[in-house]
Amino acid sequence: MSSTVESSTPSKVDVLVIGAGPAGLTCALGLAKAGVNVRIVDHSPTKVQSGHADGVMPRTIEVLQSHGLADALLKDANQVYTISNYNYEADCAGRVTMINEPTARYPFAATQNQGVMEGILGDALLKEGAVIERPVRPTAIDLSTDENELKDPDAYPIKVRVKKLNEEEAAEELVHAKYVVGADGAHSWVRRALNVPMEGEQTAHVWAAIDFTPTPDSNFPDWRNIATVNAKDVGIMLIPREGGKIRLYVELGSEDGLVNAESGRLDSAQFSPDRLLEIAKKAFAPFVLKTTPENVEWWTVYVIGQRVASTFSVKDRVFIAGDACHTHSPKGGQGMNVSINDAHNLAWKLAYTIRGWAGTSLLDTYEFERRSFALELIAFDKWFAEGFSAKARAKLIAEGNNVDLPGPLEAFRAFSSVTTGIRIRYAPSIITATAPDKTDENGPYTLTVGKRLPPQVVLRVADRRPVNVQDLCLSNGRFKLFVFTGDVLSADDIQSLNKLTTDLDALLSELPKGLLEVFSIIKAKDDAITYMDVPQTLRPHWTSIHFDGHASGPVYDAYGINREGALVVFRPDGYVGTITPLGEVELVRQYFRQFLK
């Protein structure tokens, strides 16, 4: 029989992350790279071994690339380019390109086991000196009610008791934390401990998911594309997986009769891999899609819940991220993606507050930006889930309801900006300050305040090496100032840059050291320029200065910047913070003054 003893020495930490899934790991990684003292705990003894989330969308791959991790993901992942749709007569109703976003650097979805993603992020975290503590479970949390303590940036107003689960007489440790991040899933202990309600509804739709490797005699022609199968009374979505595997999402119908009366949960005894495969067999007929018991890797059943937490933070000290603050259908491939992007948005804001660079107003933008997106995602998910369900469609038709539900292909493409993450645009705030002359978006690549930096290739001046501009915006916790110098052709041009650098030097001297990196992109007419031709401030390192490398100036044209140039500030998460005319350093100063101390 195990017993609990009290740890004699309470510990202190800047941020305690509870949950080592994709959201928690991404948050801890961002904090560790920013030099924040962070601990991450998880109740599971190991990372996910099979099943769970498996789809990685284009924007999420860009985020991984900003950490230098995209290659590790894509090395063994499956890449999906096409969606097909089959009607109940087994005819292919059409195939469309999955990613129809012109600025997608990665024009595909990658499918890979969630455990592999957790391994990649965990290895990167270990390189930063942070270790995932397993199996460790929180048992109590106490958030101070003293307003003075809550407002004190040096205080540790949160006390969390944690316990190791693999020791017979485990000491219950008392952790004093400045901040806590609950990234502990849909049944979040942190959320429930702080009485944060979920708003929304639990649908009556019961679905199953099953991962397996098909046998060689399977002959469904689109098994390596995402495929939706709309049989007469069942809807199925097929997802091609890494290593020749597939996942099927199988519609089981209403939860009536499928729920255990005592537990209130789905009665797992009513389901088995064989039953799920039998349902799929009928839906795919006359095609054959089958497997053997030893080739079934994982399966589960679930009820779709479409909910968003009423708040993403408590007293600006405890935050929730990922599935802890929003739940939805997995068929849109959003769970892991939204979770990673939640954490990507939050980590740098916590780091700036802990360093004393910014006040709590910066932390408020986490909920402002990410909860708004979560609500938009839920709106899509309701539309998509109803349109996908064969039973929901049949019910509406039987009732004579003429509600216009989309087919799966139409729904996915119509909400491509949501599903890919490419066209997310954060609303104006203290960190997305729209400049007066850049309020309109004129094209897909045009730099737009509140949107992420679109990919473009420039040439590094020193060695003429092609560089994607996104790779200049690494996830290192720093803002980036891109100086689009315009033409540098004459002594007058150089004189203007000298005046600019004087103003920039003054700005840099006022900002905390290491907060802002400067990069320059020259609108060159030829390749005669050298990196020594511009003032030192615009080339702090030989890798910092680039040019478009083409007489037509495609980078400037694509970004909507004229020959007069511009100053563009990118946030640490890669989104445009503000855009000003080239000489208006004072506007950049005013931008930072809105949230920096």
Residue, then its C-alpha position, 0 to 999 in steps of 0.5 A: m500500500s502506497s503512502t504519501v509524505e511531505s517534501s521538506t523543501p518546497s521548490k520554485v519555478d517560473v512556469l510549471v507546465i502540466g501536460a506533455g502533449p504537443a501543446g505542453l511541449t511546444c510551450a515548454l520548448g519556447l520558454a526554455k529557448a527564451g531562458v525561462n526556468v520551466r518544469i513540465v510534468d505529465h501523469s503518463p509514464t511514457k509518450v503516446q505510443s499509437g493513435h491519437a492526433d496524426g495530421v500536421m497542417p501547413r502552418t504548423i509545419e512552418v512553426l516546427q521549421s521555425h524551431g528547426l524541427a520540420d525535417a525531423l517530422l517530414k523524414d518519415a511522415n506521409q504527405v497528403y496532397t489530394i482529397s477524394n469523395y465517394n458517394y453511396e454508389a461507390d462512384c468517385a464524385g471528384r478529387v481536389t487538391m487538399i491545400n489550395e492556399p497559394t502562400a503555403r510553403y508546405p502544400f500538403a498535410a503531413t500524417q504522423n503518429q502523435g508520439v513521433m511529434e512528442g518525441i521530436l519536441g521532447d528531444a528538442l526540449l532536452k537539448e535546452g536542458a529541460v526534462i519531462e518529469r514522468p509519471v507525475r500528477p498534480t494533486a492540488i493547486d492554490l492560486s493566491t487571492d492577494e491582489n498585491e501578490l498577483k501583481d508583483p512580477d517577482a512573486y510566486p502566487i501559485k502553489v501546486r502539489v505534485k506526486k510521483l506515481n511510480e514510487e511506493e512512498a512518493a514524496e508530495e512536492l510543493v511547487h511555488a510557481k509564478y505561472v502555470v500552464g494547463a496543457d493537460g487535455a480535454h479532461s483538463w485537471v487544471r481547468r476543473a480545479l479552477n472551475v473554468p466552465m466549457e461553453g458549447e454542446q456535446t453532440a449526439h454523434v458517436w464516431a470511431a477511429i481505427d488505425f491499421t495496415p490494409t492487406p495486399d488484396s485491398n483494392f480501394p483506389d484512393w487509399r493513399n489520398i484522404a477519402t470521404v465515403n458517403a454510404k447510404d447510412v454511414g459516413i467514413m473518412l479515410i486518412p493515409r498514414e505513415g508506413g503504409k497505414i491508414r486511419l478510418y473515422v467511422e460514423l456509428g450513429s446516435e449515442d442512444g443505446l451506446v452509453n453505459a447507464e451507470s457510468g454515463r460513458l460510451d459502453s466500450a463493450q459494445f465495440s471491437p475492431d471487428r465490428l468497426l471493420e465490418i461497418a467499413k466493409k459494407a460502406f466501401a463495397p464493391f471495393v475491398l479494404k480489409t486487414t488482419p487482427e495483428n495489423v490493427e494498431w489502435w482504435t477508439v470510440y468517442v462522442i463529438g463535443q464542440r466546446v470552448a472554455s469560458t476563459f483561457s486564463v485565471k488572474d493572468r497567472v494560470f493559463i490553459a492551452g490546446d484541448a484543455c480549452h477547446t474540443h471539437s471533431p478530429k476529422g478536420g485535422q485540427g486538434m494537434n495543430v491548434s494546440i501547438n499554435d496556442a502554445h506558440n502564441l503563449a510562450w513568448k508572451l510569458a517569457y517577456t512578462i517574466r523577464g520584466w520586459a512587458g506587463t500583463s496587458l501582453l498576456d491578455t492578448y493570448e486569450f484575445e487572439r486564440r479564443s477568437f480563433a477557437l470560436e471560429l474553428i468551432a463554427f467550422d467544425k459544426w458545419f463540417a461535422e453535420g455536412f459529413s454525417a450521412k445520418a444527419r443528412a438523411k434525418l434532415i431530408a426525412e424531416g423535409n429540412n432544406v438546410d444547405l449542408p456542405g459536402p466534405l470537399e466543399a466544407f474543407r476547401a471553403f474553410s481552408s484558411v482555418t484548416t491550414g492555419i495559413r490565413i489566420r489574421y489576428a485582430p488589431s491590438i497592442i501587438t498588431a497595430t495597423a499602420p494607416d497606409k497598410t490597411d488593405e490586403n491587395g494579394p495573397y502574399t501582401l504583408t498584412v498586419g496580424k497575419r503570418l509572414p508568407p514565404q519568399v526566397v531572397l539571396r543573401v548578399a554575402d554569398r548569394r545563397p538562396v534563403n527563405v525569409q521565413d527562416l530568418c524568423l526563428s523561434n528564439g523569443r525575439f522580435k524581428l525588424f525587416v528593413f526594406t531599404g528600397d533601391v540603393l543606387s546613389a549617394d543620396d540613397i546611402q545618405s538616407l540610410n545613414k539617417l535611418t540608422t541613426d534613428l534605429d541606433a537610438l531605438l535599439s539603445e532604448l529596447p532591452k538587449g536581445l529583444l530585436e533582431v535587424f534584417s535588411i532586404i535591398k531592392a537590387k537592380d543587379d548583383a554588384i552590391t556587397y554587404m559592406d555597401v550599407p551601414q553597420t546597423l543594417r548588417p549586424h551580422w554578415t547573414s543579416i542582409h539580403f536582396d531580391g536578386h531579380a531585376s523585377g523585384p519579386v519580393y517587393d512586389a509580392y509583399g506590396i512594398n514600393r521602391e521607397g521601402a518600408l519597416v516591418v516588425f515581426r512578432p516572435d511567433g512570426y506574425v506581422g506586428t506593424i508596418t511603417p514607411l521606411g523613415e518612420v522609426e518613431l512609429v516603430r518606437q510607439y508600437f513597442r511602447q504600447f506593451l513594453k515597460 
